[in-house]
C-alpha cells in the first residue's frame, strides 16, 4: 500500500473534506486524512496523509502556518469574509501604511482571540455556524493563540494584502476584523491563500488536475522523517524486517535518547517508539 504525505493545493469552493474525497477517488486509496482545515472560500496548502502515514498526523510538523489575505476597509460582514452579509460600514479617509503597521504591532505575540461567530466551533453541542444559520447570534469565548508575524505585502487606500505567520487555531478573518477595530474601520477579508504549513509550501503543492493527469501519483509522495516533529534514526534492513513484525529486536541501541522517536528505513518511516524502556507507539510497515 502506498504511504506518505501529499502536498495538495486546495482550490476555492471546495471544503477540505471534499478534497479528501477527491483524493480517494483519484488515488484509489481508502486511508486518507488531512492536517489543518481550510474554509471553502480559502485556497492553498493542504497536507494530506495517505496509507499508514495517516497514523503519523499527530507528529507531523505543521508549524509555522503562513497565510496571505486580501482585505478591504469600509465593510464588515457577519462571517468576517466576503461570503457574509454586511453588518457594518465605514468610509474614508482610510488608514495609511504607517497607521496599519502601528496597529499590527498590537496584534502580534501571544494573544487571546475571539473566533468569528460563523465557525465550526461548538457552543452547547452545536456548531456555531449552524446556530447563526438559524437566525441566532453566538458569542464564542476568547482562545489563546500565537501570532508570530504580520507584514504588509502591498496595498493602498482601502485595499491591502497582508501576510500572517501564525500558530494553530488562529482565524485570519478575526485578525482582519480586529485590525479594522484598532483602526476605527470596518474590515473584511476578501480572499485567503495558505502558502505554507511547516515543511509543505505552496510552490511544491500539487493541484488536483496535476494528480489526476499524473500516471504514477506515488512519485508525488513525501515520506522523509524530516516531516515529523520527533527525532528519527535510521535502521538497517534486518531491523526493518523485525519492526514490520512488531519485534523489539528491531529497535536499535539508542544511548542518550529518550521520549518519542521515529525509526526509518531508506527515507520511509517504519515505526514510532517511546522510552526507555522502549515500547511501540506505531508500527507502520506492517500495513504494507
MIDOSE-1310 file (N, C-alpha, C; in nm, 2 decimals, decimal comma, always signed):
residues 288
xxxx	+0,08/-0,12/+0,00/+0,00/+0,00/+0,00/+0,09/+0,13/+0,00; +0,07/+0,22/-0,10/+0,15/+0,34/-0,10/+0,12/+0,42/+0,03; +0,22/+0,48/+0,09/+0,21/+0,56/+0,21/+0,30/+0,68/+0,20; +0,25/+0,79/+0,25/+0,33/+0,92/+0,26/+0,24/+1,04/+0,27
xxxx	+0,30/+1,15/+0,25/+0,22/+1,28/+0,26/+0,22/+1,34/+0,11; +0,10/+1,39/+0,08/+0,08/+1,45/-0,05/+0,05/+1,60/-0,02; +0,13/+1,69/-0,08/+0,11/+1,83/-0,06/+0,01/+1,88/-0,17; -0,11/+1,90/-0,13/-0,22/+1,93/-0,22/-0,26/+2,08/-0,21
xxxx	-0,29/+2,13/-0,33/-0,33/+2,27/-0,34/-0,49/+2,27/-0,34; -0,55/+2,31/-0,23/-0,69/+2,31/-0,22/-0,75/+2,43/-0,30; -0,84/+2,41/-0,39/-0,90/+2,52/-0,47/-1,01/+2,59/-0,39; -1,04/+2,71/-0,44/-1,15/+2,78/-0,38/-1,28/+2,71/-0,42
xxxx	-1,38/+2,70/-0,32/-1,51/+2,65/-0,35/-1,52/+2,50/-0,30; -1,41/+2,44/-0,26/-1,42/+2,30/-0,21/-1,39/+2,30/-0,06; -1,46/+2,22/+0,01/-1,42/+2,20/+0,16/-1,30/+2,11/+0,16; -1,23/+2,11/+0,28/-1,12/+2,02/+0,29/-1,17/+1,87/+0,28
xxxx	-1,29/+1,85/+0,34/-1,34/+1,71/+0,33/-1,37/+1,67/+0,18; -1,42/+1,76/+0,10/-1,44/+1,73/-0,04/-1,31/+1,70/-0,11; -1,20/+1,77/-0,07/-1,07/+1,74/-0,13/-1,02/+1,60/-0,10; -1,05/+1,56/+0,03/-1,01/+1,43/+0,07/-1,09/+1,32/-0,01
xxxx	-1,21/+1,35/-0,03/-1,30/+1,26/-0,11/-1,24/+1,25/-0,25; -1,20/+1,36/-0,31/-1,14/+1,36/-0,44/-1,01/+1,29/-0,45; -0,93/+1,30/-0,35/-0,80/+1,23/-0,34/-0,83/+1,08/-0,34; -0,92/+1,04/-0,26/-0,96/+0,90/-0,25/-1,00/+0,84/-0,39
xxxx	-1,07/+0,93/-0,46/-1,12/+0,88/-0,60/-1,00/+0,88/-0,69; -0,91/+0,98/-0,69/-0,80/+0,98/-0,79/-0,70/+0,88/-0,76; -0,68/+0,84/-0,63/-0,57/+0,75/-0,60/-0,62/+0,61/-0,57; -0,75/+0,59/-0,55/-0,80/+0,46/-0,52/-0,77/+0,42/-0,38
xxxx	-0,72/+0,51/-0,29/-0,68/+0,48/-0,15/-0,80/+0,51/-0,06; -0,81/+0,43/+0,04/-0,92/+0,45/+0,14/-0,87/+0,53/+0,26; -0,74/+0,50/+0,30/-0,68/+0,56/+0,42/-0,63/+0,70/+0,37; -0,71/+0,80/+0,39/-0,66/+0,94/+0,35/-0,71/+1,04/+0,46
xxxx	-0,63/+1,12/+0,50/-0,66/+1,22/+0,60/-0,59/+1,35/+0,58; -0,64/+1,46/+0,63/-0,57/+1,59/+0,61/-0,53/+1,65/+0,75; -0,44/+1,75/+0,74/-0,40/+1,82/+0,86/-0,42/+1,97/+0,83; -0,51/+2,03/+0,91/-0,53/+2,17/+0,90/-0,64/+2,21/+0,80
xxxx	-0,76/+2,22/+0,85/-0,88/+2,25/+0,77/-0,87/+2,39/+0,71; -0,92/+2,40/+0,58/-0,93/+2,53/+0,52/-1,08/+2,55/+0,48; -1,13/+2,68/+0,50/-1,26/+2,71/+0,47/-1,28/+2,70/+0,32; -1,40/+2,67/+0,27/-1,43/+2,66/+0,12/-1,38/+2,78/+0,05
xxxx	-1,39/+2,90/+0,10/-1,35/+3,02/+0,03/-1,20/+3,04/+0,02; -1,13/+2,96/+0,10/-0,98/+2,97/+0,10/-0,92/+2,87/+0,01; -0,80/+2,90/-0,03/-0,72/+2,81/-0,11/-0,58/+2,79/-0,06; -0,51/+2,70/-0,12/-0,37/+2,69/-0,08/-0,33/+2,55/-0,02
xxxx	-0,22/+2,55/+0,05/-0,16/+2,43/+0,10/-0,25/+2,35/+0,19; -0,27/+2,22/+0,16/-0,35/+2,12/+0,24/-0,27/+2,00/+0,25; -0,19/+1,97/+0,36/-0,12/+1,85/+0,37/-0,21/+1,73/+0,39; -0,19/+1,63/+0,30/-0,28/+1,51/+0,30/-0,19/+1,39/+0,33
xxxx	-0,23/+1,31/+0,43/-0,17/+1,18/+0,46/-0,24/+1,07/+0,39; -0,16/+0,97/+0,34/-0,21/+0,86/+0,27/-0,16/+0,73/+0,32; -0,24/+0,63/+0,33/-0,20/+0,50/+0,38/-0,16/+0,50/+0,53; -0,06/+0,43/+0,57/-0,02/+0,42/+0,71/+0,03/+0,56/+0,76
xxxx	+0,06/+0,65/+0,67/+0,10/+0,78/+0,72/-0,01/+0,86/+0,79; -0,13/+0,82/+0,77/-0,24/+0,88/+0,84/-0,22/+0,87/+0,99; -0,15/+0,77/+1,03/-0,12/+0,74/+1,17/-0,01/+0,83/+1,23; +0,05/+0,91/+1,14/+0,16/+1,00/+1,18/+0,11/+1,14/+1,20
xxxx	-0,01/+1,17/+1,17/-0,06/+1,31/+1,17/-0,03/+1,38/+1,30; -0,04/+1,31/+1,41/-0,02/+1,38/+1,54/+0,12/+1,42/+1,56; +0,21/+1,37/+1,48/+0,35/+1,41/+1,49/+0,40/+1,49/+1,37; +0,31/+1,52/+1,28/+0,35/+1,59/+1,16/+0,38/+1,74/+1,20
xxxx	+0,49/+1,79/+1,14/+0,53/+1,93/+1,16/+0,44/+2,02/+1,08; +0,36/+2,09/+1,15/+0,26/+2,18/+1,09/+0,29/+2,33/+1,13; +0,41/+2,36/+1,17/+0,44/+2,50/+1,21/+0,56/+2,54/+1,13; +0,57/+2,67/+1,09/+0,46/+2,77/+1,11/+0,35/+2,75/+1,00
xxxx	+0,24/+2,82/+1,02/+0,14/+2,83/+0,92/+0,14/+2,98/+0,87; +0,15/+2,99/+0,73/+0,16/+3,12/+0,67/+0,05/+3,14/+0,57; -0,02/+3,26/+0,59/-0,13/+3,29/+0,50/-0,11/+3,43/+0,44; -0,17/+3,44/+0,32/-0,17/+3,57/+0,26/-0,32/+3,61/+0,23
xxxx	-0,36/+3,72/+0,29/-0,50/+3,76/+0,28/-0,52/+3,90/+0,22; -0,62/+3,91/+0,13/-0,66/+4,04/+0,08/-0,77/+4,09/+0,17; -0,76/+4,21/+0,21/-0,86/+4,27/+0,29/-0,90/+4,41/+0,24; -1,03/+4,45/+0,28/-1,07/+4,58/+0,24/-1,13/+4,65/+0,36
xxxx	-1,11/+4,78/+0,37/-1,17/+4,87/+0,47/-1,30/+4,92/+0,41; -1,40/+4,95/+0,50/-1,52/+5,01/+0,45/-1,64/+4,92/+0,47; -1,62/+4,79/+0,49/-1,73/+4,70/+0,51/-1,69/+4,59/+0,60; -1,79/+4,55/+0,69/-1,77/+4,43/+0,77/-1,88/+4,34/+0,76
xxxx	-1,86/+4,21/+0,75/-1,96/+4,11/+0,73/-1,98/+4,03/+0,86; -2,09/+3,96/+0,87/-2,11/+3,88/+0,99/-2,02/+3,76/+1,00; -1,97/+3,71/+0,89/-1,87/+3,60/+0,89/-1,73/+3,64/+0,89; -1,70/+3,77/+0,86/-1,57/+3,82/+0,85/-1,50/+3,81/+0,72
xxxx	-1,57/+3,74/+0,62/-1,52/+3,73/+0,49/-1,62/+3,77/+0,39; -1,59/+3,76/+0,26/-1,68/+3,81/+0,15/-1,81/+3,73/+0,14; -1,82/+3,61/+0,20/-1,94/+3,52/+0,19/-2,05/+3,57/+0,28; -2,02/+3,66/+0,38/-2,12/+3,70/+0,47/-2,20/+3,82/+0,43
xxxx	-2,30/+3,85/+0,51/-2,38/+3,97/+0,48/-2,33/+4,09/+0,56; -2,35/+4,21/+0,51/-2,30/+4,33/+0,57/-2,36/+4,36/+0,70; -2,27/+4,39/+0,80/-2,32/+4,43/+0,94/-2,27/+4,57/+0,98; -2,17/+4,62/+0,91/-2,11/+4,75/+0,95/-2,04/+4,81/+0,83
xxxx	-2,04/+4,94/+0,83/-1,97/+5,02/+0,72/-1,89/+5,13/+0,78; -1,79/+5,17/+0,70/-1,71/+5,29/+0,74/-1,67/+5,35/+0,60; -1,61/+5,47/+0,62/-1,57/+5,54/+0,49/-1,43/+5,61/+0,51; -1,39/+5,67/+0,40/-1,26/+5,75/+0,40/-1,27/+5,86/+0,50
xxxx	-1,15/+5,91/+0,54/-1,02/+5,86/+0,50/-0,98/+5,73/+0,55; -0,92/+5,64/+0,47/-0,87/+5,51/+0,51/-0,73/+5,52/+0,57; -0,70/+5,42/+0,65/-0,57/+5,42/+0,72/-0,45/+5,42/+0,62; -0,34/+5,49/+0,66/-0,22/+5,49/+0,58/-0,14/+5,36/+0,61
xxxx	-0,03/+5,34/+0,54/+0,05/+5,22/+0,56/+0,11/+5,23/+0,70; +0,16/+5,35/+0,74/+0,22/+5,37/+0,87/+0,12/+5,34/+0,98; +0,00/+5,38/+0,97/-0,11/+5,35/+1,07/-0,14/+5,20/+1,08; -0,14/+5,14/+0,96/-0,16/+4,99/+0,97/-0,05/+4,92/+1,03
xxxx	+0,07/+4,96/+1,00/+0,19/+4,90/+1,07/+0,19/+4,92/+1,22; +0,15/+5,03/+1,26/+0,14/+5,06/+1,41/+0,03/+4,97/+1,47; -0,08/+4,95/+1,41/-0,19/+4,87/+1,46/-0,15/+4,72/+1,46; -0,07/+4,68/+1,36/-0,03/+4,54/+1,35/+0,05/+4,50/+1,48
xxxx	+0,13/+4,60/+1,53/+0,21/+4,57/+1,64/+0,13/+4,51/+1,76; +0,01/+4,56/+1,78/-0,07/+4,52/+1,89/-0,14/+4,39/+1,87; -0,13/+4,33/+1,75/-0,19/+4,20/+1,73/-0,09/+4,09/+1,73; +0,03/+4,12/+1,75/+0,14/+4,01/+1,74/+0,17/+3,96/+1,88
xxxx	+0,22/+3,84/+1,88/+0,26/+3,78/+2,01/+0,16/+3,68/+2,06; +0,16/+3,65/+2,19/+0,06/+3,56/+2,25/-0,06/+3,64/+2,28; -0,17/+3,61/+2,21/-0,29/+3,68/+2,23/-0,41/+3,59/+2,26; -0,52/+3,65/+2,30/-0,65/+3,57/+2,32/-0,74/+3,63/+2,21
xxxx	-0,79/+3,54/+2,12/-0,86/+3,58/+2,01/-1,01/+3,53/+2,02; -1,10/+3,63/+1,99/-1,24/+3,59/+1,98/-1,27/+3,53/+1,84; -1,30/+3,41/+1,83/-1,33/+3,35/+1,70/-1,45/+3,41/+1,63; -1,46/+3,40/+1,50/-1,58/+3,45/+1,43/-1,70/+3,37/+1,47
xxxx	-1,81/+3,43/+1,47/-1,93/+3,36/+1,51/-1,97/+3,26/+1,41; -1,93/+3,28/+1,28/-1,95/+3,18/+1,18/-1,82/+3,09/+1,17; -1,82/+2,98/+1,25/-1,71/+2,89/+1,26/-1,76/+2,75/+1,30; -1,67/+2,66/+1,29/-1,71/+2,52/+1,32/-1,70/+2,49/+1,47
xxxx	-1,66/+2,58/+1,55/-1,65/+2,56/+1,69/-1,79/+2,54/+1,75; -1,79/+2,47/+1,86/-1,92/+2,43/+1,92/-1,96/+2,51/+2,04; -2,09/+2,54/+2,05/-2,14/+2,60/+2,17/-2,27/+2,52/+2,21; -2,26/+2,47/+2,33/-2,37/+2,38/+2,38/-2,40/+2,27/+2,29
xxxx	-2,29/+2,21/+2,23/-2,31/+2,09/+2,15/-2,34/+2,12/+2,00; -2,36/+2,25/+1,96/-2,40/+2,28/+1,83/-2,29/+2,36/+1,76; -2,26/+2,34/+1,63/-2,17/+2,42/+1,56/-2,22/+2,56/+1,55; -2,12/+2,66/+1,57/-2,16/+2,80/+1,57/-2,22/+2,84/+1,44
xxxx	-2,17/+2,79/+1,33/-2,23/+2,83/+1,20/-2,37/+2,79/+1,19; -2,40/+2,67/+1,25/-2,54/+2,62/+1,24/-2,64/+2,71/+1,33; -2,59/+2,75/+1,44/-2,67/+2,84/+1,52/-2,70/+2,97/+1,45; -2,60/+3,03/+1,39/-2,61/+3,15/+1,31/-2,71/+3,13/+1,19
xxxx	-2,69/+3,02/+1,13/-2,78/+2,99/+1,01/-2,93/+2,99/+1,05; -2,96/+2,95/+1,17/-3,09/+2,95/+1,22/-3,14/+3,08/+1,28; -3,06/+3,19/+1,25/-3,10/+3,32/+1,29/-3,07/+3,37/+1,43; -2,98/+3,30/+1,50/-2,94/+3,34/+1,63/-2,79/+3,38/+1,63
xxxx	-2,76/+3,47/+1,73/-2,62/+3,52/+1,74/-2,55/+3,42/+1,84; -2,42/+3,41/+1,82/-2,34/+3,33/+1,91/-2,21/+3,40/+1,94; -2,18/+3,40/+2,07/-2,05/+3,47/+2,11/-1,96/+3,37/+2,17; -1,85/+3,34/+2,10/-1,76/+3,24/+2,15/-1,65/+3,30/+2,24
xxxx	-1,61/+3,23/+2,34/-1,51/+3,29/+2,43/-1,38/+3,30/+2,37; -1,29/+3,38/+2,42/-1,16/+3,40/+2,36/-1,07/+3,27/+2,38; -0,99/+3,25/+2,28/-0,90/+3,14/+2,27/-0,76/+3,18/+2,26; -0,66/+3,12/+2,33/-0,52/+3,16/+2,32/-0,46/+3,12/+2,18
xxxx	-0,38/+3,20/+2,13/-0,31/+3,17/+2,00/-0,19/+3,25/+1,99; -0,10/+3,22/+1,90/+0,02/+3,29/+1,88/+0,03/+3,35/+1,74; +0,05/+3,48/+1,74/+0,07/+3,55/+1,61/+0,22/+3,58/+1,60; +0,29/+3,51/+1,52/+0,44/+3,52/+1,51/+0,48/+3,65/+1,44
xxxx	+0,40/+3,68/+1,33/+0,44/+3,79/+1,25/+0,33/+3,83/+1,15; +0,32/+3,96/+1,13/+0,22/+4,01/+1,03/+0,30/+4,12/+0,95; +0,29/+4,11/+0,82/+0,36/+4,22/+0,74/+0,27/+4,26/+0,62; +0,28/+4,38/+0,58/+0,21/+4,43/+0,47/+0,28/+4,39/+0,34
xxxx	+0,21/+4,32/+0,25/+0,27/+4,28/+0,12/+0,26/+4,40/+0,02; +0,14/+4,45/+0,01/+0,11/+4,56/-0,08/-0,03/+4,62/-0,05; -0,06/+4,74/-0,11/-0,19/+4,79/-0,09/-0,19/+4,94/-0,10; -0,31/+5,00/-0,10/-0,33/+5,14/-0,09/-0,47/+5,17/-0,06
xxxx	-0,50/+5,29/-0,01/-0,64/+5,33/+0,01/-0,71/+5,23/+0,10; -0,82/+5,17/+0,05/-0,90/+5,08/+0,13/-0,87/+4,93/+0,10; -0,77/+4,90/+0,01/-0,74/+4,76/-0,03/-0,59/+4,73/+0,01; -0,58/+4,62/+0,08/-0,45/+4,58/+0,13/-0,43/+4,43/+0,13
xxxx	-0,31/+4,38/+0,11/-0,27/+4,24/+0,11/-0,17/+4,22/+0,23; -0,20/+4,14/+0,32/-0,11/+4,11/+0,43/-0,07/+3,97/+0,44; +0,04/+3,94/+0,50/+0,09/+3,81/+0,52/+0,09/+3,78/+0,67; +0,04/+3,67/+0,71/+0,03/+3,63/+0,85/+0,10/+3,50/+0,88
xxxx	+0,19/+3,50/+0,98/+0,25/+3,38/+1,02/+0,20/+3,35/+1,16; +0,13/+3,24/+1,18/+0,05/+3,22/+1,30/+0,06/+3,08/+1,35; +0,02/+3,06/+1,48/+0,01/+2,93/+1,54/-0,12/+2,86/+1,50; -0,14/+2,73/+1,54/-0,26/+2,66/+1,51/-0,38/+2,72/+1,58
xxxx	-0,49/+2,70/+1,51/-0,62/+2,75/+1,57/-0,65/+2,90/+1,55; -0,57/+2,97/+1,47/-0,58/+3,11/+1,45/-0,68/+3,14/+1,34; -0,77/+3,23/+1,36/-0,86/+3,27/+1,25/-0,81/+3,40/+1,19; -0,77/+3,39/+1,06/-0,72/+3,51/+0,99/-0,84/+3,61/+0,97
xxxx	-0,96/+3,56/+0,95/-1,08/+3,65/+0,94/-1,09/+3,74/+1,07; -1,06/+3,68/+1,18/-1,07/+3,75/+1,31/-0,96/+3,85/+1,32; -0,84/+3,82/+1,27/-0,73/+3,92/+1,28/-0,76/+4,04/+1,19; -0,82/+4,01/+1,07/-0,86/+4,12/+0,98/-0,97/+4,21/+1,05
xxxx	-1,07/+4,14/+1,11/-1,17/+4,22/+1,18/-1,11/+4,30/+1,29; -1,02/+4,25/+1,37/-0,96/+4,32/+1,49/-0,87/+4,43/+1,44; -0,80/+4,41/+1,33/-0,72/+4,52/+1,27/-0,81/+4,64/+1,24; -0,93/+4,61/+1,18/-1,02/+4,72/+1,15/-1,06/+4,79/+1,27
xxxx	-1,10/+4,71/+1,38/-1,14/+4,77/+1,51/-1,03/+4,87/+1,56; -0,90/+4,83/+1,56/-0,79/+4,91/+1,61/-0,78/+5,04/+1,53; -0,82/+5,03/+1,40/-0,80/+5,15/+1,31/-0,93/+5,23/+1,30; -1,03/+5,19/+1,37/-1,16/+5,26/+1,36/-1,23/+5,24/+1,23
xxxx	-1,21/+5,12/+1,17/-1,27/+5,09/+1,04/-1,34/+4,95/+1,04; -1,44/+4,94/+0,95/-1,50/+4,81/+0,92/-1,41/+4,74/+0,83; -1,38/+4,62/+0,85/-1,28/+4,54/+0,76/-1,33/+4,40/+0,73; -1,31/+4,36/+0,61/-1,35/+4,23/+0,56/-1,24/+4,16/+0,49
xxxx	-1,22/+4,03/+0,51/-1,13/+3,95/+0,43/-1,19/+3,91/+0,30; -1,12/+3,95/+0,19/-1,18/+3,92/+0,06/-1,13/+3,79/+0,00; -1,01/+3,75/+0,03/-0,95/+3,62/-0,02/-0,85/+3,57/+0,08; -0,82/+3,44/+0,07/-0,72/+3,39/+0,16/-0,64/+3,27/+0,09
xxxx	-0,51/+3,28/+0,10/-0,43/+3,17/+0,04/-0,33/+3,13/+0,16; -0,33/+3,00/+0,18/-0,24/+2,94/+0,28/-0,11/+2,90/+0,20; +0,00/+2,97/+0,23/+0,12/+2,95/+0,14/+0,22/+2,85/+0,21; +0,20/+2,82/+0,33/+0,29/+2,73/+0,40/+0,23/+2,66/+0,52
xxxx	+0,26/+2,53/+0,54/+0,22/+2,46/+0,66/+0,35/+2,38/+0,69; +0,43/+2,43/+0,78/+0,55/+2,36/+0,82/+0,64/+2,33/+0,70; +0,67/+2,20/+0,67/+0,75/+2,17/+0,56/+0,68/+2,19/+0,42; +0,55/+2,19/+0,42/+0,47/+2,20/+0,30/+0,45/+2,34/+0,25
xxxx	+0,49/+2,37/+0,13/+0,49/+2,51/+0,07/+0,40/+2,51/-0,05; +0,35/+2,63/-0,08/+0,26/+2,65/-0,20/+0,34/+2,62/-0,33; +0,47/+2,65/-0,33/+0,55/+2,63/-0,45/+0,56/+2,48/-0,49; +0,55/+2,39/-0,39/+0,56/+2,25/-0,42/+0,43/+2,17/-0,41
xxxx	+0,32/+2,25/-0,40/+0,19/+2,18/-0,39/+0,13/+2,14/-0,52; +0,06/+2,03/-0,53/+0,00/+1,98/-0,65/-0,14/+2,01/-0,66; -0,19/+2,06/-0,77/-0,33/+2,08/-0,79/-0,39/+1,95/-0,83; -0,52/+1,94/-0,80/-0,60/+1,82/-0,83/-0,58/+1,77/-0,97
xxxx	-0,58/+1,87/-1,07/-0,57/+1,83/-1,21/-0,43/+1,76/-1,23; -0,33/+1,81/-1,16/-0,20/+1,75/-1,18/-0,19/+1,61/-1,13; -0,26/+1,59/-1,02/-0,27/+1,45/-0,96/-0,34/+1,36/-1,05; -0,45/+1,41/-1,11/-0,54/+1,33/-1,20/-0,46/+1,29/-1,33
xxxx	-0,38/+1,38/-1,37/-0,31/+1,36/-1,50/-0,17/+1,29/-1,48; -0,13/+1,26/-1,36/+0,00/+1,20/-1,34/-0,02/+1,05/-1,34; +0,05/+0,98/-1,44/+0,04/+0,83/-1,45/+0,08/+0,76/-1,32; +0,18/+0,81/-1,25/+0,22/+0,75/-1,13/+0,22/+0,85/-1,01
xxxx	+0,10/+0,87/-0,95/+0,09/+0,97/-0,85/+0,18/+0,94/-0,73; +0,22/+0,82/-0,71/+0,30/+0,78/-0,59/+0,44/+0,86/-0,59; +0,48/+0,90/-0,71/+0,60/+0,98/-0,72/+0,59/+1,12/-0,65; +0,47/+1,16/-0,62/+0,44/+1,29/-0,56/+0,45/+1,28/-0,40
xxxx	+0,46/+1,15/-0,35/+0,45/+1,14/-0,21/+0,58/+1,18/-0,14; +0,56/+1,24/-0,02/+0,68/+1,28/+0,06/+0,68/+1,18/+0,18; +0,79/+1,12/+0,21/+0,80/+1,02/+0,32/+0,90/+1,05/+0,42; +0,99/+1,14/+0,40/+1,11/+1,16/+0,49/+1,07/+1,19/+0,63
xxxx	+1,15/+1,15/+0,73/+1,13/+1,17/+0,87/+1,14/+1,32/+0,91; +1,20/+1,40/+0,82/+1,21/+1,55/+0,84/+1,07/+1,61/+0,84; +0,97/+1,54/+0,80/+0,83/+1,59/+0,80/+0,77/+1,59/+0,94; +0,84/+1,52/+1,03/+0,78/+1,50/+1,17/+0,85/+1,59/+1,27
xxxx	+0,78/+1,61/+1,38/+0,83/+1,69/+1,49/+0,92/+1,61/+1,59; +0,92/+1,48/+1,57/+1,00/+1,40/+1,66/+1,13/+1,36/+1,59; +1,24/+1,34/+1,67/+1,37/+1,29/+1,62/+1,35/+1,16/+1,56; +1,44/+1,12/+1,47/+1,44/+1,00/+1,40/+1,58/+0,94/+1,37
xxxx	+1,59/+0,81/+1,38/+1,71/+0,74/+1,35/+1,69/+0,64/+1,24; +1,79/+0,60/+1,16/+1,78/+0,50/+1,06/+1,80/+0,36/+1,11; +1,74/+0,27/+1,05/+1,76/+0,13/+1,08/+1,80/+0,05/+0,96; +1,86/-0,07/+0,98/+1,91/-0,15/+0,86/+1,79/-0,24/+0,82
xxxx	+1,82/-0,31/+0,71/+1,71/-0,40/+0,65/+1,67/-0,51/+0,75; +1,76/-0,56/+0,83/+1,72/-0,67/+0,92/+1,63/-0,61/+1,03; +1,67/-0,49/+1,08/+1,59/-0,43/+1,18/+1,45/-0,39/+1,13; +1,45/-0,34/+1,00/+1,32/-0,31/+0,94/+1,23/-0,43/+0,94
xxxx	+1,29/-0,54/+0,90/+1,21/-0,66/+0,89/+1,15/-0,70/+1,03; +1,24/-0,69/+1,13/+1,19/-0,72/+1,27/+1,08/-0,62/+1,31; +1,10/-0,49/+1,28/+1,00/-0,39/+1,31/+0,86/-0,42/+1,25; +0,87/-0,46/+1,12/+0,74/-0,49/+1,05/+0,66/-0,59/+1,12
xxxx	+0,73/-0,69/+1,19/+0,66/-0,79/+1,26/+0,64/-0,76/+1,41; +0,67/-0,64/+1,45/+0,65/-0,60/+1,58/+0,75/-0,65/+1,68; +0,87/-0,69/+1,63/+0,97/-0,75/+1,72/+1,06/-0,64/+1,78; +1,08/-0,64/+1,91/+1,16/-0,55/+1,98/+1,31/-0,55/+1,94
xxxx	+1,35/-0,67/+1,88/+1,49/-0,68/+1,83/+1,52/-0,58/+1,72; +1,41/-0,53/+1,66/+1,43/-0,43/+1,55/+1,47/-0,29/+1,60; +1,45/-0,27/+1,73/+1,48/-0,14/+1,79/+1,63/-0,13/+1,81; +1,70/-0,03/+1,75/+1,84/-0,02/+1,77/+1,88/+0,03/+1,91
xxxx	+2,01/+0,01/+1,94/+2,06/+0,07/+2,07/+2,06/+0,22/+2,06; +2,00/+0,28/+2,15/+1,98/+0,43/+2,15/+2,03/+0,50/+2,28; +2,16/+0,49/+2,30/+2,21/+0,56/+2,43/+2,19/+0,71/+2,42; +2,14/+0,76/+2,53/+2,12/+0,91/+2,54/+1,99/+0,96/+2,49
xxxx	+1,91/+0,87/+2,42/+1,78/+0,92/+2,36/+1,67/+0,88/+2,46; +1,57/+0,97/+2,46/+1,45/+0,94/+2,54/+1,33/+1,01/+2,48; +1,21/+0,97/+2,52/+1,09/+1,03/+2,46/+1,04/+0,95/+2,35; +0,98/+1,02/+2,25/+0,92/+0,96/+2,13/+1,01/+0,98/+2,02
xxxx	+1,03/+0,87/+1,94/+1,13/+0,87/+1,83/+1,07/+0,80/+1,71; +1,11/+0,84/+1,59/+1,08/+0,77/+1,47/+1,19/+0,68/+1,43; +1,16/+0,57/+1,37/+1,26/+0,48/+1,31/+1,23/+0,47/+1,16; +1,33/+0,49/+1,08/+1,31/+0,50/+0,93/+1,41/+0,41/+0,86
xxxx	+1,36/+0,37/+0,74/+1,45/+0,29/+0,65/+1,44/+0,34/+0,51; +1,55/+0,39/+0,46/+1,56/+0,45/+0,33/+1,46/+0,55/+0,30; +1,44/+0,64/+0,40/+1,36/+0,76/+0,39/+1,21/+0,73/+0,42; +1,18/+0,61/+0,46/+1,04/+0,58/+0,49/+1,02/+0,55/+0,64
xxxx	+0,93/+0,62/+0,71/+0,91/+0,59/+0,85/+0,85/+0,45/+0,87; +0,92/+0,37/+0,95/+0,87/+0,23/+0,97/+0,79/+0,22/+1,10; +0,84/+0,29/+1,21/+0,78/+0,28/+1,34/+0,80/+0,40/+1,42; +0,72/+0,42/+1,52/+0,74/+0,52/+1,62/+0,74/+0,45/+1,76
xxxx	+0,85/+0,48/+1,84/+0,87/+0,42/+1,96/+0,87/+0,53/+2,07; +0,86/+0,48/+2,20/+0,87/+0,57/+2,31/+0,94/+0,50/+2,43; +1,03/+0,57/+2,50/+1,10/+0,51/+2,61/+1,22/+0,60/+2,65; +1,32/+0,54/+2,71/+1,32/+0,40/+2,75/+1,25/+0,37/+2,88
xxxx	+1,21/+0,25/+2,91/+1,23/+0,13/+2,82/+1,14/+0,15/+2,70; +1,20/+0,10/+2,59/+1,13/+0,13/+2,46/+1,01/+0,04/+2,44; +0,90/+0,11/+2,39/+0,78/+0,03/+2,35/+0,73/+0,10/+2,22; +0,65/+0,02/+2,15/+0,60/+0,07/+2,02/+0,48/+0,16/+2,04
xxxx	+0,48/+0,27/+1,98/+0,36/+0,36/+1,97/+0,29/+0,33/+1,84; +0,36/+0,32/+1,73/+0,30/+0,29/+1,60/+0,40/+0,19/+1,52; +0,35/+0,10/+1,45/+0,42/+0,02/+1,36/+0,36/+0,03/+1,22; +0,42/+0,10/+1,13/+0,36/+0,14/+1,01/+0,37/+0,04/+0,90
xxxx	+0,49/-0,02/+0,89/+0,52/-0,10/+0,77/+0,44/-0,23/+0,77; +0,39/-0,27/+0,88/+0,31/-0,40/+0,88/+0,18/-0,38/+0,79; +0,14/-0,26/+0,76/+0,02/-0,23/+0,68/+0,05/-0,25/+0,53; +0,18/-0,26/+0,49/+0,21/-0,26/+0,35/+0,19/-0,39/+0,29
